[in-house]
Amino acid sequence: MMAWRVHEFGPPETMQFERVLMPNPGPGEVLVKVHAAGVGPWDAWIRAGKSALPQPLPLTLGSDLSGDIEAVGPDVSDLRIGDQVYGVTNPRFIGAYAQYALASAEMIAHKPTSLTHVEAASVPVIAVTAWQGLFDQARLQAGQTVLIHGAAGNVGAYAVQLARRAGIRTIATAATDDVAFVRELGADAVVDFRANRFEDASREVDAVLDLVGGETQMRSFQVLRRGGRLISAVSQPDQDFAKSYGVDATFFLVNVTTEHLTEIAGLIDRGDLRTRVGTVIPLADAREAHLMLEGIRPPPKGKIVLTAGTT
């Protein structure tokens, strides 16, 4: 089979599309015939050697996928050959940029029936990140208020929709040309960060979901109520700042599970969540996707997806 491999860390030019042996599923694994694979910034971090996780070389890039189960390993009871599934390959987030990929049975679920494989491959990491940031980390409930930074981004768009559905008041920040889109997703208030300061529109919020980092993260402490939570999916918050403001501040890595994916699939099939595919690229041209991640090519609004077969 063909797969995108990395034998040394570096820029997109280090990626090699090469023939490799088809893997066999071990205990707790399935082999998926990949129809589509999602592309995310974490793929670029892994390729460049900047992953937060150990990544021995050589490796096959990619984590998000959608496809059909080709083979089932030992100790897998809930999945069958031919099942249409979506999810993530494994805890190292590698292996999906290929015609076939091994996946942990605990990190995939049946694909939303209303989505194509391309649409389904755009969902797993970003939707579960939004879910876990709001509910597992910030522990938000109906009637509370959250400030979401980067609300027009891939994770942010899901966070706005999930918060609205849960009855959480949402203040969102976005660039000028994304304000209408974020309002359409259901945000109660949208701050154009290029024209206004979010501090003027938000006070005493229960939580901040930080998908931006940097100065935006630092400024966010002052809008939280005492005892509030700052949850970041991009960088470790300053603990001294958190203590001085009397808030909790946490960086988290997403933990994709079958349970989360099944819940999200149900929301999608009921029409409660909408996906956003930005561009679709053939698997053989995956290096172009990484040039977009690096800003060398214009990045799309929405998720980049590689197509390897039936969509």
Contacts in CASP RR format, 6 or more apart in sequence:
PFRMAT RR
TARGET T0000
AUTHOR 0000-0000-0000
METHOD contacts of the structure
MODEL  1
MMAWRVHEFGPPETMQFERVLMPNPGPGEVLVKVHAAGVGPWDAWIRAGK
SALPQPLPLTLGSDLSGDIEAVGPDVSDLRIGDQVYGVTNPRFIGAYAQY
ALASAEMIAHKPTSLTHVEAASVPVIAVTAWQGLFDQARLQAGQTVLIHG
AAGNVGAYAVQLARRAGIRTIATAATDDVAFVRELGADAVVDFRANRFED
ASREVDAVLDLVGGETQMRSFQVLRRGGRLISAVSQPDQDFAKSYGVDAT
FFLVNVTTEHLTEIAGLIDRGDLRTRVGTVIPLADAREAHLMLEGIRPPP
KGKIVLTAGTT
1 19 0 8 1.000
1 20 0 8 1.000
1 21 0 8 1.000
1 22 0 8 1.000
1 98 0 8 1.000
1 99 0 8 1.000
1 100 0 8 1.000
2 17 0 8 1.000
2 18 0 8 1.000
2 19 0 8 1.000
2 20 0 8 1.000
2 98 0 8 1.000
2 99 0 8 1.000
2 283 0 8 1.000
2 284 0 8 1.000
3 17 0 8 1.000
3 18 0 8 1.000
3 20 0 8 1.000
3 60 0 8 1.000
3 95 0 8 1.000
3 97 0 8 1.000
3 98 0 8 1.000
3 99 0 8 1.000
4 15 0 8 1.000
4 16 0 8 1.000
4 17 0 8 1.000
4 60 0 8 1.000
4 61 0 8 1.000
4 62 0 8 1.000
4 97 0 8 1.000
4 98 0 8 1.000
4 283 0 8 1.000
4 286 0 8 1.000
4 287 0 8 1.000
5 15 0 8 1.000
5 16 0 8 1.000
5 17 0 8 1.000
5 18 0 8 1.000
5 20 0 8 1.000
5 58 0 8 1.000
5 59 0 8 1.000
5 60 0 8 1.000
5 61 0 8 1.000
6 14 0 8 1.000
6 15 0 8 1.000
6 16 0 8 1.000
6 46 0 8 1.000
6 47 0 8 1.000
6 57 0 8 1.000
6 58 0 8 1.000
6 59 0 8 1.000
6 60 0 8 1.000
6 61 0 8 1.000
7 14 0 8 1.000
7 16 0 8 1.000
7 57 0 8 1.000
7 58 0 8 1.000
8 14 0 8 1.000
8 57 0 8 1.000
9 47 0 8 1.000
9 48 0 8 1.000
9 49 0 8 1.000
9 57 0 8 1.000
10 47 0 8 1.000
10 48 0 8 1.000
10 49 0 8 1.000
11 48 0 8 1.000
11 294 0 8 1.000
12 47 0 8 1.000
12 287 0 8 1.000
12 290 0 8 1.000
12 291 0 8 1.000
12 294 0 8 1.000
12 296 0 8 1.000
13 287 0 8 1.000
14 47 0 8 1.000
15 47 0 8 1.000
15 61 0 8 1.000
15 286 0 8 1.000
15 287 0 8 1.000
15 290 0 8 1.000
17 284 0 8 1.000
17 286 0 8 1.000
17 287 0 8 1.000
20 60 0 8 1.000
20 98 0 8 1.000
22 31 0 8 1.000
22 100 0 8 1.000
23 31 0 8 1.000
23 100 0 8 1.000
23 101 0 8 1.000
23 102 0 8 1.000
24 31 0 8 1.000
24 71 0 8 1.000
25 31 0 8 1.000
25 71 0 8 1.000
25 72 0 8 1.000
25 73 0 8 1.000
25 76 0 8 1.000
25 102 0 8 1.000
26 73 0 8 1.000
26 74 0 8 1.000
26 102 0 8 1.000
27 73 0 8 1.000
27 74 0 8 1.000
27 75 0 8 1.000
28 73 0 8 1.000
28 74 0 8 1.000
28 75 0 8 1.000
28 76 0 8 1.000
28 104 0 8 1.000
28 105 0 8 1.000
28 106 0 8 1.000
29 73 0 8 1.000
29 76 0 8 1.000
29 102 0 8 1.000
29 103 0 8 1.000
29 104 0 8 1.000
29 105 0 8 1.000
30 69 0 8 1.000
30 70 0 8 1.000
30 71 0 8 1.000
30 72 0 8 1.000
30 73 0 8 1.000
30 76 0 8 1.000
30 79 0 8 1.000
30 85 0 8 1.000
30 102 0 8 1.000
30 103 0 8 1.000
30 105 0 8 1.000
30 108 0 8 1.000
31 69 0 8 1.000
31 70 0 8 1.000
31 71 0 8 1.000
31 72 0 8 1.000
31 73 0 8 1.000
31 100 0 8 1.000
31 101 0 8 1.000
31 102 0 8 1.000
31 103 0 8 1.000
32 65 0 8 1.000
32 67 0 8 1.000
32 68 0 8 1.000
32 69 0 8 1.000
32 70 0 8 1.000
32 85 0 8 1.000
32 100 0 8 1.000
32 101 0 8 1.000
32 102 0 8 1.000
32 103 0 8 1.000
32 108 0 8 1.000
33 67 0 8 1.000
33 68 0 8 1.000
33 69 0 8 1.000
33 70 0 8 1.000
33 99 0 8 1.000
33 100 0 8 1.000
34 65 0 8 1.000
34 66 0 8 1.000
34 67 0 8 1.000
34 96 0 8 1.000
34 98 0 8 1.000
34 99 0 8 1.000
34 100 0 8 1.000
34 101 0 8 1.000
34 283 0 8 1.000
34 308 0 8 1.000
34 309 0 8 1.000
35 66 0 8 1.000
35 67 0 8 1.000
35 68 0 8 1.000
35 117 0 8 1.000
35 118 0 8 1.000
35 121 0 8 1.000
35 307 0 8 1.000
35 308 0 8 1.000
35 309 0 8 1.000
35 310 0 8 1.000
35 311 0 8 1.000
36 65 0 8 1.000
36 66 0 8 1.000
36 67 0 8 1.000
36 116 0 8 1.000
36 117 0 8 1.000
36 118 0 8 1.000
36 120 0 8 1.000
36 121 0 8 1.000
36 305 0 8 1.000
36 306 0 8 1.000
36 307 0 8 1.000
36 308 0 8 1.000
36 309 0 8 1.000
36 311 0 8 1.000
37 62 0 8 1.000
37 64 0 8 1.000
37 65 0 8 1.000
37 66 0 8 1.000
37 96 0 8 1.000
37 97 0 8 1.000
37 98 0 8 1.000
37 101 0 8 1.000
37 121 0 8 1.000
37 283 0 8 1.000
37 305 0 8 1.000
37 306 0 8 1.000
37 308 0 8 1.000
38 62 0 8 1.000
38 63 0 8 1.000
38 64 0 8 1.000
38 65 0 8 1.000
38 96 0 8 1.000
38 121 0 8 1.000
38 122 0 8 1.000
38 303 0 8 1.000
38 304 0 8 1.000
38 305 0 8 1.000
38 306 0 8 1.000
39 62 0 8 1.000
39 64 0 8 1.000
39 281 0 8 1.000
39 286 0 8 1.000
39 289 0 8 1.000
39 290 0 8 1.000
39 293 0 8 1.000
39 303 0 8 1.000
39 304 0 8 1.000
39 305 0 8 1.000
39 306 0 8 1.000
40 64 0 8 1.000
40 125 0 8 1.000
40 154 0 8 1.000
40 293 0 8 1.000
40 303 0 8 1.000
40 304 0 8 1.000
41 293 0 8 1.000
42 51 0 8 1.000
42 63 0 8 1.000
42 93 0 8 1.000
42 125 0 8 1.000
43 61 0 8 1.000
43 62 0 8 1.000
43 63 0 8 1.000
43 93 0 8 1.000
43 97 0 8 1.000
43 290 0 8 1.000
43 293 0 8 1.000
44 290 0 8 1.000
44 293 0 8 1.000
44 294 0 8 1.000
45 51 0 8 1.000
45 52 0 8 1.000
46 55 0 8 1.000
46 59 0 8 1.000
46 61 0 8 1.000
46 62 0 8 1.000
46 93 0 8 1.000
46 94 0 8 1.000
47 61 0 8 1.000
47 290 0 8 1.000
49 55 0 8 1.000
51 93 0 8 1.000
52 253 0 8 1.000
53 91 0 8 1.000
53 92 0 8 1.000
53 93 0 8 1.000
54 92 0 8 1.000
55 92 0 8 1.000
55 94 0 8 1.000
59 92 0 8 1.000
59 94 0 8 1.000
59 95 0 8 1.000
60 94 0 8 1.000
60 95 0 8 1.000
60 96 0 8 1.000
60 97 0 8 1.000
60 98 0 8 1.000
60 101 0 8 1.000
61 94 0 8 1.000
61 95 0 8 1.000
61 96 0 8 1.000
61 97 0 8 1.000
61 286 0 8 1.000
62 89 0 8 1.000
62 93 0 8 1.000
62 94 0 8 1.000
62 95 0 8 1.000
62 96 0 8 1.000
62 97 0 8 1.000
63 88 0 8 1.000
63 89 0 8 1.000
63 90 0 8 1.000
63 93 0 8 1.000
63 94 0 8 1.000
63 95 0 8 1.000
63 96 0 8 1.000
63 124 0 8 1.000
63 125 0 8 1.000
64 86 0 8 1.000
64 87 0 8 1.000
64 88 0 8 1.000
64 96 0 8 1.000
64 121 0 8 1.000
64 122 0 8 1.000
64 123 0 8 1.000
64 124 0 8 1.000
64 125 0 8 1.000
65 86 0 8 1.000
65 87 0 8 1.000
65 88 0 8 1.000
65 89 0 8 1.000
65 96 0 8 1.000
65 101 0 8 1.000
65 103 0 8 1.000
65 121 0 8 1.000
65 124 0 8 1.000
66 84 0 8 1.000
66 85 0 8 1.000
66 86 0 8 1.000
66 87 0 8 1.000
66 111 0 8 1.000
66 115 0 8 1.000
66 117 0 8 1.000
66 118 0 8 1.000
66 120 0 8 1.000
66 121 0 8 1.000
67 84 0 8 1.000
67 85 0 8 1.000
67 86 0 8 1.000
67 111 0 8 1.000
67 117 0 8 1.000
67 120 0 8 1.000
68 82 0 8 1.000
68 83 0 8 1.000
68 84 0 8 1.000
68 85 0 8 1.000
69 79 0 8 1.000
69 80 0 8 1.000
69 81 0 8 1.000
69 82 0 8 1.000
69 83 0 8 1.000
69 85 0 8 1.000
70 81 0 8 1.000
70 82 0 8 1.000
70 100 0 8 1.000
71 81 0 8 1.000
72 79 0 8 1.000
72 80 0 8 1.000
72 81 0 8 1.000
76 105 0 8 1.000
78 105 0 8 1.000
79 85 0 8 1.000
79 105 0 8 1.000
79 108 0 8 1.000
83 110 0 8 1.000
84 110 0 8 1.000
84 111 0 8 1.000
84 117 0 8 1.000
85 103 0 8 1.000
85 108 0 8 1.000
85 109 0 8 1.000
85 110 0 8 1.000
85 111 0 8 1.000
86 108 0 8 1.000
86 109 0 8 1.000
86 110 0 8 1.000
86 111 0 8 1.000
86 112 0 8 1.000
86 117 0 8 1.000
86 120 0 8 1.000
86 121 0 8 1.000
86 123 0 8 1.000
86 124 0 8 1.000
86 261 0 8 1.000
86 265 0 8 1.000
87 103 0 8 1.000
87 107 0 8 1.000
87 108 0 8 1.000
87 109 0 8 1.000
87 123 0 8 1.000
87 124 0 8 1.000
87 256 0 8 1.000
87 261 0 8 1.000
88 103 0 8 1.000
88 104 0 8 1.000
88 107 0 8 1.000
88 108 0 8 1.000
88 124 0 8 1.000
88 125 0 8 1.000
88 256 0 8 1.000
89 95 0 8 1.000
89 96 0 8 1.000
89 101 0 8 1.000
89 102 0 8 1.000
89 103 0 8 1.000
89 104 0 8 1.000
89 107 0 8 1.000
90 102 0 8 1.000
90 103 0 8 1.000
90 104 0 8 1.000
90 107 0 8 1.000
91 104 0 8 1.000
91 107 0 8 1.000
93 125 0 8 1.000
95 101 0 8 1.000
95 102 0 8 1.000
97 283 0 8 1.000
97 286 0 8 1.000
97 306 0 8 1.000
98 283 0 8 1.000
98 308 0 8 1.000
99 283 0 8 1.000
99 308 0 8 1.000
105 258 0 8 1.000
106 257 0 8 1.000
106 258 0 8 1.000
107 256 0 8 1.000
107 257 0 8 1.000
107 258 0 8 1.000
107 261 0 8 1.000
108 258 0 8 1.000
108 261 0 8 1.000
109 258 0 8 1.000
109 261 0 8 1.000
109 262 0 8 1.000
109 265 0 8 1.000
110 262 0 8 1.000
110 265 0 8 1.000
111 117 0 8 1.000
111 120 0 8 1.000
111 265 0 8 1.000
112 119 0 8 1.000
112 120 0 8 1.000
112 123 0 8 1.000
112 264 0 8 1.000
112 265 0 8 1.000
112 266 0 8 1.000
112 268 0 8 1.000
112 269 0 8 1.000
113 269 0 8 1.000
114 268 0 8 1.000
114 269 0 8 1.000
114 271 0 8 1.000
115 123 0 8 1.000
115 268 0 8 1.000
115 275 0 8 1.000
116 311 0 8 1.000
117 307 0 8 1.000
117 309 0 8 1.000
117 310 0 8 1.000
117 311 0 8 1.000
118 277 0 8 1.000
118 280 0 8 1.000
118 305 0 8 1.000
118 307 0 8 1.000
118 311 0 8 1.000
119 275 0 8 1.000
119 277 0 8 1.000
121 305 0 8 1.000
121 306 0 8 1.000
122 275 0 8 1.000
122 276 0 8 1.000
122 277 0 8 1.000
122 302 0 8 1.000
122 303 0 8 1.000
122 305 0 8 1.000
123 264 0 8 1.000
123 268 0 8 1.000
123 275 0 8 1.000
124 256 0 8 1.000
124 261 0 8 1.000
125 254 0 8 1.000
125 256 0 8 1.000
126 154 0 8 1.000
126 155 0 8 1.000
126 156 0 8 1.000
126 158 0 8 1.000
126 303 0 8 1.000
127 158 0 8 1.000
127 264 0 8 1.000
127 273 0 8 1.000
128 254 0 8 1.000
128 255 0 8 1.000
128 256 0 8 1.000
128 257 0 8 1.000
128 260 0 8 1.000
128 261 0 8 1.000
128 264 0 8 1.000
129 155 0 8 1.000
129 158 0 8 1.000
129 233 0 8 1.000
129 254 0 8 1.000
130 155 0 8 1.000
130 156 0 8 1.000
130 158 0 8 1.000
130 159 0 8 1.000
130 162 0 8 1.000
130 209 0 8 1.000
131 158 0 8 1.000
131 162 0 8 1.000
131 260 0 8 1.000
131 263 0 8 1.000
131 264 0 8 1.000
132 252 0 8 1.000
132 254 0 8 1.000
132 255 0 8 1.000
132 260 0 8 1.000
133 159 0 8 1.000
133 209 0 8 1.000
133 231 0 8 1.000
133 233 0 8 1.000
133 252 0 8 1.000
134 140 0 8 1.000
134 146 0 8 1.000
134 159 0 8 1.000
134 162 0 8 1.000
134 163 0 8 1.000
134 166 0 8 1.000
134 168 0 8 1.000
134 207 0 8 1.000
134 209 0 8 1.000
135 162 0 8 1.000
135 166 0 8 1.000
137 229 0 8 1.000
137 231 0 8 1.000
137 250 0 8 1.000
137 252 0 8 1.000
138 146 0 8 1.000
138 206 0 8 1.000
138 207 0 8 1.000
138 209 0 8 1.000
138 229 0 8 1.000
138 231 0 8 1.000
139 229 0 8 1.000
140 146 0 8 1.000
140 163 0 8 1.000
140 166 0 8 1.000
140 168 0 8 1.000
140 206 0 8 1.000
140 207 0 8 1.000
141 166 0 8 1.000
141 168 0 8 1.000
142 166 0 8 1.000
142 167 0 8 1.000
142 168 0 8 1.000
143 167 0 8 1.000
143 168 0 8 1.000
143 169 0 8 1.000
144 168 0 8 1.000
144 169 0 8 1.000
144 206 0 8 1.000
144 207 0 8 1.000
145 168 0 8 1.000
145 169 0 8 1.000
145 170 0 8 1.000
145 171 0 8 1.000
145 202 0 8 1.000
145 204 0 8 1.000
145 205 0 8 1.000
145 206 0 8 1.000
145 207 0 8 1.000
146 159 0 8 1.000
146 163 0 8 1.000
146 168 0 8 1.000
146 169 0 8 1.000
146 170 0 8 1.000
146 171 0 8 1.000
146 205 0 8 1.000
146 206 0 8 1.000
146 207 0 8 1.000
146 208 0 8 1.000
146 209 0 8 1.000
147 171 0 8 1.000
147 172 0 8 1.000
147 173 0 8 1.000
147 198 0 8 1.000
147 202 0 8 1.000
147 205 0 8 1.000
147 207 0 8 1.000
147 208 0 8 1.000
147 209 0 8 1.000
147 220 0 8 1.000
147 223 0 8 1.000
148 156 0 8 1.000
148 159 0 8 1.000
148 160 0 8 1.000
148 163 0 8 1.000
148 170 0 8 1.000
148 171 0 8 1.000
148 172 0 8 1.000
148 173 0 8 1.000
148 187 0 8 1.000
148 208 0 8 1.000
148 209 0 8 1.000
148 211 0 8 1.000
149 173 0 8 1.000
149 198 0 8 1.000
149 208 0 8 1.000
149 209 0 8 1.000
149 210 0 8 1.000
149 211 0 8 1.000
149 212 0 8 1.000
149 213 0 8 1.000
149 216 0 8 1.000
149 217 0 8 1.000
149 220 0 8 1.000
150 156 0 8 1.000
150 172 0 8 1.000
150 173 0 8 1.000
150 174 0 8 1.000
150 211 0 8 1.000
150 212 0 8 1.000
151 157 0 8 1.000
151 159 0 8 1.000
151 160 0 8 1.000
151 170 0 8 1.000
151 172 0 8 1.000
151 173 0 8 1.000
151 174 0 8 1.000
151 178 0 8 1.000
151 182 0 8 1.000
151 185 0 8 1.000
151 187 0 8 1.000
151 190 0 8 1.000
151 211 0 8 1.000
152 174 0 8 1.000
152 175 0 8 1.000
152 178 0 8 1.000
152 181 0 8 1.000
152 182 0 8 1.000
152 301 0 8 1.000
153 178 0 8 1.000
153 211 0 8 1.000
153 301 0 8 1.000
153 302 0 8 1.000
154 276 0 8 1.000
154 302 0 8 1.000
154 303 0 8 1.000
155 211 0 8 1.000
155 233 0 8 1.000
156 172 0 8 1.000
156 209 0 8 1.000
156 211 0 8 1.000
157 181 0 8 1.000
157 182 0 8 1.000
157 185 0 8 1.000
157 276 0 8 1.000
157 302 0 8 1.000
158 273 0 8 1.000
159 209 0 8 1.000
159 211 0 8 1.000
160 170 0 8 1.000
160 172 0 8 1.000
160 182 0 8 1.000
160 185 0 8 1.000
160 186 0 8 1.000
160 187 0 8 1.000
161 185 0 8 1.000
161 186 0 8 1.000
161 272 0 8 1.000
161 273 0 8 1.000
161 274 0 8 1.000
162 273 0 8 1.000
163 169 0 8 1.000
163 170 0 8 1.000
164 170 0 8 1.000
164 185 0 8 1.000
164 186 0 8 1.000
164 187 0 8 1.000
165 267 0 8 1.000
165 272 0 8 1.000
165 273 0 8 1.000
169 188 0 8 1.000
170 186 0 8 1.000
170 187 0 8 1.000
170 188 0 8 1.000
170 189 0 8 1.000
171 187 0 8 1.000
171 188 0 8 1.000
171 189 0 8 1.000
171 190 0 8 1.000
171 191 0 8 1.000
171 198 0 8 1.000
171 201 0 8 1.000
171 202 0 8 1.000
171 205 0 8 1.000
172 182 0 8 1.000
172 187 0 8 1.000
172 189 0 8 1.000
172 190 0 8 1.000
172 191 0 8 1.000
173 190 0 8 1.000
173 191 0 8 1.000
173 193 0 8 1.000
173 198 0 8 1.000
173 212 0 8 1.000
173 216 0 8 1.000
174 181 0 8 1.000
174 182 0 8 1.000
174 190 0 8 1.000
174 191 0 8 1.000
174 192 0 8 1.000
174 193 0 8 1.000
175 192 0 8 1.000
175 193 0 8 1.000
175 194 0 8 1.000
176 192 0 8 1.000
176 194 0 8 1.000
176 195 0 8 1.000
178 301 0 8 1.000
179 190 0 8 1.000
179 192 0 8 1.000
182 190 0 8 1.000
183 190 0 8 1.000
185 274 0 8 1.000
189 201 0 8 1.000
189 202 0 8 1.000
191 197 0 8 1.000
191 198 0 8 1.000
191 201 0 8 1.000
191 202 0 8 1.000
193 216 0 8 1.000
198 219 0 8 1.000
198 220 0 8 1.000
198 223 0 8 1.000
199 219 0 8 1.000
199 222 0 8 1.000
199 223 0 8 1.000
202 223 0 8 1.000
203 223 0 8 1.000
204 223 0 8 1.000
204 224 0 8 1.000
204 225 0 8 1.000
205 223 0 8 1.000
205 224 0 8 1.000
205 225 0 8 1.000
205 228 0 8 1.000
206 224 0 8 1.000
206 225 0 8 1.000
206 228 0 8 1.000
206 229 0 8 1.000
207 224 0 8 1.000
207 228 0 8 1.000
207 229 0 8 1.000
207 230 0 8 1.000
207 231 0 8 1.000
208 220 0 8 1.000
208 223 0 8 1.000
208 224 0 8 1.000
208 229 0 8 1.000
208 230 0 8 1.000
208 231 0 8 1.000
209 231 0 8 1.000
209 233 0 8 1.000
210 216 0 8 1.000
210 217 0 8 1.000
210 220 0 8 1.000
210 230 0 8 1.000
210 231 0 8 1.000
210 232 0 8 1.000
210 233 0 8 1.000
210 234 0 8 1.000
210 235 0 8 1.000
210 237 0 8 1.000
211 232 0 8 1.000
211 233 0 8 1.000
211 234 0 8 1.000
212 234 0 8 1.000
213 232 0 8 1.000
213 234 0 8 1.000
213 235 0 8 1.000
214 235 0 8 1.000
217 230 0 8 1.000
217 232 0 8 1.000
217 234 0 8 1.000
217 235 0 8 1.000
217 237 0 8 1.000
218 238 0 8 1.000
218 241 0 8 1.000
220 230 0 8 1.000
221 230 0 8 1.000
221 241 0 8 1.000
221 242 0 8 1.000
221 244 0 8 1.000
221 245 0 8 1.000
221 247 0 8 1.000
221 249 0 8 1.000
222 245 0 8 1.000
224 230 0 8 1.000
224 245 0 8 1.000
224 247 0 8 1.000
225 247 0 8 1.000
226 245 0 8 1.000
226 246 0 8 1.000
226 247 0 8 1.000
227 246 0 8 1.000
227 247 0 8 1.000
227 248 0 8 1.000
228 246 0 8 1.000
228 247 0 8 1.000
228 248 0 8 1.000
229 247 0 8 1.000
229 248 0 8 1.000
229 249 0 8 1.000
229 250 0 8 1.000
230 237 0 8 1.000
230 242 0 8 1.000
230 247 0 8 1.000
230 248 0 8 1.000
230 249 0 8 1.000
230 250 0 8 1.000
231 249 0 8 1.000
231 250 0 8 1.000
231 252 0 8 1.000
232 249 0 8 1.000
232 250 0 8 1.000
232 251 0 8 1.000
232 252 0 8 1.000
233 251 0 8 1.000
233 252 0 8 1.000
233 254 0 8 1.000
234 251 0 8 1.000
235 251 0 8 1.000
236 251 0 8 1.000
237 249 0 8 1.000
237 250 0 8 1.000
237 251 0 8 1.000
238 249 0 8 1.000
239 249 0 8 1.000
241 249 0 8 1.000
242 248 0 8 1.000
242 249 0 8 1.000
264 273 0 8 1.000
266 272 0 8 1.000
267 273 0 8 1.000
268 274 0 8 1.000
268 275 0 8 1.000
275 303 0 8 1.000
276 301 0 8 1.000
276 302 0 8 1.000
276 303 0 8 1.000
277 302 0 8 1.000
277 303 0 8 1.000
277 305 0 8 1.000
278 300 0 8 1.000
278 301 0 8 1.000
278 302 0 8 1.000
278 303 0 8 1.000
278 304 0 8 1.000
278 305 0 8 1.000
279 292 0 8 1.000
279 300 0 8 1.000
279 302 0 8 1.000
279 304 0 8 1.000
279 305 0 8 1.000
280 305 0 8 1.000
280 306 0 8 1.000
280 307 0 8 1.000
280 311 0 8 1.000
281 288 0 8 1.000
281 289 0 8 1.000
281 304 0 8 1.000
281 305 0 8 1.000
281 306 0 8 1.000
281 307 0 8 1.000
282 306 0 8 1.000
282 307 0 8 1.000
282 308 0 8 1.000
283 306 0 8 1.000
283 307 0 8 1.000
283 308 0 8 1.000
283 309 0 8 1.000
285 306 0 8 1.000
286 306 0 8 1.000
288 297 0 8 1.000
289 304 0 8 1.000
289 306 0 8 1.000
291 297 0 8 1.000
292 298 0 8 1.000
292 299 0 8 1.000
292 300 0 8 1.000
292 304 0 8 1.000
293 299 0 8 1.000
293 304 0 8 1.000
END
